[in-house]
Amino acid sequence: MDRRLFLAGLASIAVPSAVAAAEVVRLRDLYNKDLSFSEIATTMEGESITVSGFMAPPLKAESRFFVLTTRPMAVCPFCESEAEWPNDILAVYTKRLLKVVPFNVPLLARGKLELGAVKDEETGFVSRVRIVDATYERG
């Protein structure tokens, strides 16, 4: 067996698990139709996930969180209570201060999934679902 054939075979074994680990979760898959958390969400709670979407304009200039939306939004979909939380947004709490990305640029955000209502002490923002210790990149 030559070296190229060996490396190609090795890559074909490693790639499926890497792809599965990096599978992108859709925002709509985190909720049931009644806005309760889906089986996917409850199963993945506490796990690192990747979600695609768009950065809504942040609430303030120097922040460590933003809202990820399914479609570009020129204004922030700020929610005052968990009862008003839509099923197509996700709070993303980052490790570092944000570098704002234009609202119409697709992103991939990765972080640990948390479920349940939490109020941000600094802004008053209430989230029902969020990813924490997150990173993001243009997608």
C-alpha positions, 0 to 999 in steps of 0.5 A: 500500500502506498502512502497516498492510499493509506492517508486517503483511507485514514481520512475517510475514517476520520471525516464522518465523525468530524462532520457529525461533531460539527453538524449545524443545528437549526434554530427552529429545531430547538423548539416544539410547535408549542414553544416548549424545548424540543427533544433535540434541545433537551438532549443537547443541553450542556453540550457544545453546538453550532448554530447558523444565523445572522447577528442582530444589532447589539443592544450596546457597543461593548458587549459580550452577547448578541442575538442570533436570528434566522434571517437578517434583522436591521433592529434588535429583537429585544424581548422583555420577558420569556413569554415573548421569546420568539422561536427563531432567535438565540442569545449568544454569550461570547468569550470576548467583547463583540466584533460587530458583524453587519446584520446581513452576513451569515454566521456560525456560532459555537458554544455550550447550549443552556436552556431556561429563563435567565435575565442578563443583570446588565441589560435586562435582556431575558433569554429562554435559550442561549449558547455560552462561552461562544465563538463565531465566524462568518459562515 
